[in-house]
């Protein structure tokens, strides 16, 4: 056992370097500049030691993920795939795409079978719980193709709130992306997680959804991957999710 891995902990700059934040020399500079905190306290001393398995470290306010066993994936769910890890009826499901992985992954929230787009998969239970809990107001962004031409005042109506059979809902943002004969492409941002909430909301105001794609969760963007493919989130993306839910 080296002196840097003594029972009292590991030097903070070594932990940051191992996490890929910066070289040891650059990590020392970050610490000296007061940009690193451990368990909520700013650390400036270079010899500070931490327990990598339990310490909560932030650099410039963004959580540094130290556990190498944690997995965070972005999956482009295809239409017709159910948001479950198994399906008793033998229908295509998200679990079909991760059966080869050693980790026990679960999906963050759901998309109905007819909705495509971004679904997060992780084995990070604390993060997943907060991302799904409505009290953290994590925004989700959708592109919806609807029947008809959307009037100018619809966004104001949706931001003010619409009453559904299970209670009111209002969007965080709404804008028209494109209009063509007989249909409109709109972007909807909301933090609600109720079943079919986007479809029910737009149908309630007279614009049934033809096609629905989730394009973002907080700052994580779907991008343009092929349906059915997945990728690891970048360090910055994972950090942004932790920041969004206060971890």
C-alpha positions in Angstrom: 0.0 0.0 0.0 1.4 3.4 -1.0 1.4 6.4 1.3 -1.2 8.0 -1.0 -3.5 5.0 -0.4 -3.1 4.9 3.4 -6.1 3.9 5.6 -6.9 7.6 6.2 -7.7 8.1 2.6 -6.3 9.0 -0.8 -4.9 12.4 -1.8 -7.6 14.6 -3.4 -5.6 15.5 -6.4 -5.0 11.8 -7.1 -8.7 11.1 -6.9 -9.5 13.9 -9.3 -6.8 12.7 -11.7 -8.1 9.1 -11.6 -11.6 10.4 -12.3 -10.4 12.0 -15.5 -11.0 15.6 -14.3 -7.4 16.8 -14.8 -3.8 15.8 -14.5 -2.5 15.8 -10.9 -0.7 19.1 -11.4 -3.9 20.7 -12.9 -5.9 19.2 -10.1 -3.7 20.9 -7.6 -4.3 24.2 -9.3 -8.1 23.6 -9.1 -7.8 22.9 -5.4 -5.6 26.0 -4.8 -8.2 28.1 -6.7 -11.0 27.0 -4.4 -12.9 25.2 -7.2 -13.1 21.8 -5.4 -15.4 20.9 -2.6 -15.6 17.7 -0.5 -18.9 16.9 1.3 -20.1 20.4 0.9 -16.9 22.1 2.1 -14.4 24.0 -0.1 -11.0 22.4 0.1 -7.8 24.4 -0.6 -5.1 22.3 1.2 -3.1 20.0 -1.1 -2.6 17.2 1.3 -6.3 16.7 1.9 -7.3 13.0 1.8 -10.7 11.5 1.0 -12.4 8.2 1.0 -13.2 7.7 -2.8 -16.0 5.2 -2.0 -18.0 7.7 0.1 -16.8 11.3 -0.5 -19.1 13.6 -2.4 -16.8 15.8 -4.5 -17.7 18.7 -6.7 -15.6 20.7 -9.2 -17.0 24.1 -10.2 -20.3 22.9 -8.7 -20.5 19.8 -10.8 -20.5 16.3 -9.1 -17.5 14.1 -9.8 -18.5 10.5 -10.2 -15.9 8.3 -8.5 -17.5 4.9 -8.5 -16.4 2.9 -11.5 -19.3 0.5 -11.3 -21.9 3.1 -12.1 -23.3 3.1 -15.6 -25.3 5.9 -17.3 -26.6 5.3 -20.8 -28.7 7.2 -23.3 -30.9 4.9 -25.3 -32.9 5.9 -28.4 -36.0 3.8 -27.9 -37.7 2.8 -31.2 -41.4 2.9 -31.8 -43.1 -0.3 -30.8 -40.7 -1.1 -27.9 -42.1 -1.2 -24.4 -40.4 0.6 -21.5 -40.0 -2.5 -19.4 -37.0 -4.7 -18.7 -39.1 -7.9 -19.3 -42.5 -8.5 -21.0 -44.7 -11.4 -20.1 -46.4 -11.2 -23.5 -43.2 -11.5 -25.4 -43.4 -8.0 -26.9 -40.2 -6.1 -27.7 -39.0 -4.2 -24.6 -36.0 -2.2 -23.4 -34.6 -5.2 -21.6 -34.0 -6.9 -24.9 -31.3 -4.3 -25.7 -29.3 -4.8 -22.5 -29.5 -8.5 -21.8 -25.8 -8.9 -22.7 -24.7 -6.4 -20.1 -23.4 -7.5 -16.7 -24.9 -4.6 -14.8 -28.4 -4.7 -13.5 -29.8 -1.7 -15.3 -33.2 -0.1 -15.0 -34.8 2.7 -17.0 -35.5 6.2 -15.7 -39.2 6.8 -16.3 -41.1 5.5 -19.2 -42.1 6.2 -22.8 -45.2 4.6 -24.1 -44.7 2.0 -26.9 -45.7 4.4 -29.7 -43.3 7.2 -28.5 -39.7 7.2 -29.6 -36.6 8.9 -28.3 -34.4 9.4 -25.3 -34.6 7.0 -22.4 -31.9 7.0 -19.7 -30.7 3.6 -18.4 -28.6 3.4 -15.2 -27.7 1.3 -12.1 -27.5 4.5 -10.1 -30.6 4.2 -7.9 -30.3 7.6 -6.1 -30.0 9.5 -9.3 -32.8 7.6 -11.0 -35.2 8.2 -8.1 -34.6 11.9 -8.1 -34.8 12.2 -11.9 -38.3 10.6 -11.8 -39.6 12.4 -8.7 -41.8 15.4 -9.7 -40.5 17.5 -6.8 -37.2 17.9 -8.6 -38.9 19.5 -11.7 -36.5 17.8 -14.2 -37.5 19.1 -17.6 -38.2 16.7 -20.5 -38.3 18.0 -24.1 -40.5 16.5 -26.8 -41.1 17.0 -30.5 -44.7 16.3 -31.5 -46.2 16.2 -34.9 -49.9 17.2 -34.5 -52.9 17.4 -36.8 -53.9 20.8 -37.9 -52.3 24.3 -37.9 -51.5 25.5 -34.4 -52.9 29.0 -33.6 -50.6 31.8 -32.3 -52.1 31.8 -28.8 -51.8 28.1 -28.0 -48.4 28.4 -26.2 -49.8 30.9 -23.8 -52.8 28.6 -23.1 -50.5 25.7 -22.4 -48.2 27.7 -20.2 -51.2 28.9 -18.2 -52.4 25.3 -17.6 -55.0 22.9 -18.9 -57.3 20.8 -16.8 -57.2 17.1 -17.5 -59.2 14.3 -15.9 -56.5 13.6 -13.4 -55.7 17.2 -12.6 -54.2 20.3 -14.2 -51.0 20.4 -16.2 -49.0 23.2 -17.7 -45.9 23.2 -19.9 -42.6 24.9 -19.0 -42.1 25.9 -22.7 -43.8 25.6 -26.0 -42.9 26.6 -29.5 -43.8 25.9 -33.1 -40.9 24.4 -35.1 -42.6 23.9 -38.5 -45.9 24.1 -40.2 -47.0 22.3 -43.3 -50.4 21.5 -44.9 -52.6 19.9 -42.3 -49.9 19.4 -39.6 -47.6 21.2 -37.3 -44.3 20.2 -35.6 -44.1 21.6 -32.0 -41.6 21.4 -29.2 -43.0 20.9 -25.7 -41.0 21.1 -22.5 -42.5 20.0 -19.2 -41.5 18.2 -16.0 -44.6 16.2 -15.6 -44.3 12.4 -15.6 -47.9 11.3 -15.8 -48.9 8.6 -18.3 -49.4 9.8 -21.8 -49.2 13.3 -20.5 -48.0 15.0 -23.8 -50.5 13.1 -25.9 -53.4 13.8 -23.5 -52.5 17.5 -23.2 -52.3 18.2 -26.9 -55.4 16.2 -27.6 -57.3 18.2 -24.9 -56.6 21.5 -26.7 -57.6 20.0 -30.1 -54.4 18.8 -31.6 -54.0 15.0 -31.5 -50.4 13.7 -31.8 -49.4 11.9 -34.9 -45.8 11.3 -33.9 -43.9 11.9 -30.6 -40.2 11.9 -29.9 -38.5 12.7 -26.6 -35.4 14.7 -27.5 -33.9 15.7 -24.1 -34.0 15.1 -20.4 -32.5 18.1 -18.5 -29.3 18.9 -20.4 -28.9 15.5 -22.0 -29.7 15.6 -25.7 -30.9 12.6 -27.8 -28.9 13.8 -30.9 -29.2 11.7 -34.0 -28.4 8.1 -33.2 -30.1 5.2 -35.0 -33.2 3.9 -33.2 -32.3 1.0 -30.9 -28.7 2.2 -30.2 -27.3 3.5 -27.0 -24.2 5.4 -25.8 -22.5 6.2 -22.5 -23.2 9.6 -21.2 -20.2 11.9 -21.1 -18.8 13.1 -17.7 -20.3 16.5 -18.3 -23.7 15.0 -19.1 -23.7 12.8 -15.9 -22.6 15.8 -13.9 -25.4 17.9 -15.3 -28.0 15.3 -14.2 -26.6 15.2 -10.7 -26.7 19.0 -10.6 -30.3 19.0 -11.8 -31.4 17.0 -8.9 -29.1 18.5 -6.2 -26.7 15.6 -5.8 
